[in-house]
Amino acid sequence: MKCMYCGHLESKVIDSRSTEDGTIIRRRRECMACGKRFTTYETVEHTPIFVIKSNGARQAFDAEKLKRGIIKACEKRPVPASEIDRLVEDIQKKIYNSLEQEIQSKDIGEMVCEGLKEIDEVAYVRFASVYRSFTDSNAFLEEIESIVKKGKKKNK
């Protein structure tokens, strides 16, 4: 690791600690030439994932954009922020664990729909209405009826 003070390429690690969530390692180093100490951070390098939109355009996967969409669907609903974070994290893990470098936006939308259906049905309908481009009230009504039917089956 190059010293930030003198530019020497050799240093020794004095101390290593991981962050609370375990995603970053903090290392205290000492330059072998000038003796000054500095801190470096080590993280996992992610291979970029590209989202293929419905019009064929490619866009880098952005977990924050995904989170904003879910937050918008959950607006004014009793959904804890921790549930939203968990859903985003679960979807992100599925995407990265697929080992694919490209994913269809519709696949991400389906993952969001599945997760929201479990968390809050109103948020699910809100998201689905935009994602599935409901064109009229009948499409809206059909989706709500399917939720009600599934709810009745669960209660039996």
Buried (B, 14 or more C-beta within 10 A) or exposed (E): BEBEEEEBEEBEEEEEEEEEEEEEBEBBBBBEEEEBBBEBEEEEEEEEBBBBEEEEEEEEBEEEEBBEBBBEBBEEEEBEEEBBEEBBEEBBEEBBEEEEEEBEBBBBBBBBBEBBBEBBBBBBBBBBBEBBEBEEEEBBEEBBEEBEEEEEEEEE
